């Protein structure tokens, strides 16, 4: 009974210590994503309208933006 209680307390302690580090990580990643988004938008340019749906310029532009965000160089 005592060993089970110690195991539970130890497990909860580890979770409590790990939680702050897990919450801090996404903020740095979000900043990096925002700067990468801006860089890709600058590279691809302003979004163009499709008009009547012919030409697929918007589709190709979206593909270039997606490739930039994934780090694929073309």
C-alpha positions, 0 to 999 in steps of 0.5 A: 500500500505504501509503495503504491502511494509512493509510486502515484505521488512520484508519477504526479510529481513528474507530470507537475514538473514536466507541464511548464516545459511543455507549455513554454515550447509552442510560443517559440515555435509560434514565433518562428512560424509567424516569421516563416509565414511572412517570409513566404508571403513576401516571396510568393507575393499578393494573392491573385483572384481566380476570376472565372476559375480559369488559369489556376493562378491562385492554385499555383500560388497556394502551392508555392506558399505551401512548399515554402512553409514546408521548406521545399525549394523549387 
